[in-house]
Amino acid sequence: MHITQISKDFSVSPQITAADVTEIANAGFKSIICNRPDFEEPTQPVFNDIANAAHDAGLKTAHVPITAMPTPAQIKEMANAIAELPKPIFAYCRSGNRSSILFHAANA
């Protein structure tokens, strides 16, 4: 798993699996945000599987899926998630790019 730190309390990664959640928790993250819609690709893990593993590991989660450039409503939802979730936050999508874009838009 390749993790890119965006800020002191926010990092991004490409798609993860439920098996990666323990490693994420052991790295000190307190929350996971998924910015990828379920079934974007047929073989990707669905958010519910990640959320269940996160819950078992004591992590909080949020699902703010986007498919292209984020809408104002999605930016607000991401800003709320960032403000409310325990930090540090780990976010993922297919490549990490959408998570980075949403983070910067939410903090603009």
C-alpha positions as CSV (number, residue, x, y, z in Angstrom):
1,M,0.0,0.0,0.0
2,H,1.4,3.4,-1.0
3,I,0.4,6.2,1.4
4,T,0.9,9.9,0.4
5,Q,0.8,12.4,3.3
6,I,-1.1,15.6,2.2
7,S,-1.1,17.4,5.5
8,K,-0.3,16.6,9.1
9,D,-3.7,15.0,9.6
10,F,-4.6,13.7,6.1
11,S,-3.1,11.1,3.9
12,V,-4.3,9.4,0.7
13,S,-3.9,6.0,-1.0
14,P,-5.1,4.0,-3.9
15,Q,-7.8,1.4,-3.4
16,I,-7.5,-0.6,-0.2
17,T,-9.0,-3.9,0.9
18,A,-10.5,-4.9,4.2
19,A,-7.2,-6.7,5.0
20,D,-5.3,-3.4,4.8
21,V,-7.4,-1.8,7.6
22,T,-5.3,-3.4,10.4
23,E,-2.1,-1.9,8.8
24,I,-3.9,1.5,8.5
25,A,-4.9,1.4,12.2
26,N,-1.4,0.3,13.3
27,A,0.0,3.2,11.4
28,G,-1.9,5.5,13.7
29,F,-4.9,6.6,11.6
30,K,-8.1,7.1,13.4
31,S,-10.5,7.4,10.5
32,I,-11.0,6.3,6.9
33,I,-12.8,8.2,4.1
34,C,-13.7,6.4,0.9
35,N,-14.0,8.7,-2.1
36,R,-14.8,5.9,-4.6
37,P,-18.3,4.8,-5.6
38,D,-19.0,1.1,-5.1
39,F,-18.9,-1.0,-8.3
40,E,-16.8,1.5,-10.3
41,E,-14.8,-1.6,-11.2
42,P,-16.3,-5.1,-10.8
43,T,-13.4,-6.4,-8.6
44,Q,-13.0,-3.5,-6.2
45,P,-14.0,-4.0,-2.5
46,V,-17.3,-2.3,-1.6
47,F,-17.2,0.4,1.0
48,N,-19.3,-1.7,3.4
49,D,-16.6,-4.3,3.6
50,I,-14.0,-1.7,4.4
51,A,-16.3,0.0,6.9
52,N,-16.9,-3.2,8.8
53,A,-13.2,-4.0,9.0
54,A,-12.6,-0.4,10.2
55,H,-15.3,-0.7,12.8
56,D,-13.7,-3.9,14.1
57,A,-10.3,-2.0,14.2
58,G,-11.8,0.9,16.2
59,L,-11.7,3.3,13.3
60,K,-14.4,5.8,12.2
61,T,-15.5,6.0,8.5
62,A,-17.2,8.2,5.9
63,H,-18.2,7.5,2.3
64,V,-18.0,10.6,0.1
65,P,-18.0,9.0,-3.4
66,I,-17.2,11.1,-6.5
67,T,-16.8,10.1,-10.2
68,A,-15.4,13.2,-11.7
69,M,-14.8,16.7,-10.5
70,P,-16.6,17.2,-7.1
71,T,-19.8,19.2,-6.9
72,P,-20.2,21.9,-4.3
73,A,-22.4,19.5,-2.2
74,Q,-19.7,16.8,-2.3
75,I,-17.0,19.4,-1.3
76,K,-19.2,20.4,1.7
77,E,-19.8,16.7,2.6
78,M,-16.0,16.1,2.5
79,A,-15.3,19.3,4.6
80,N,-17.8,18.1,7.2
81,A,-16.2,14.6,7.3
82,I,-12.8,16.1,7.7
83,A,-14.0,18.4,10.5
84,E,-15.9,15.7,12.4
85,L,-13.8,12.6,12.1
86,P,-11.0,11.8,14.5
87,K,-7.6,12.5,13.1
88,P,-5.3,11.6,11.5
89,I,-7.5,10.6,8.5
90,F,-6.7,8.1,5.8
91,A,-8.6,8.6,2.5
92,Y,-8.7,6.5,-0.6
93,C,-10.1,6.2,-4.1
94,R,-8.9,4.3,-7.2
95,S,-5.5,6.1,-7.4
96,G,-5.6,8.6,-4.5
97,N,-6.1,11.6,-6.9
98,R,-9.8,12.2,-6.2
99,S,-9.2,12.1,-2.4
100,S,-6.4,14.7,-2.9
101,I,-8.6,16.9,-5.0
102,L,-11.5,16.7,-2.5
103,F,-9.2,17.5,0.4
104,H,-7.9,20.6,-1.3
105,A,-11.3,21.7,-2.4
106,A,-12.7,21.2,1.1
107,N,-9.9,23.3,2.6
108,A,-10.1,26.1,0.0
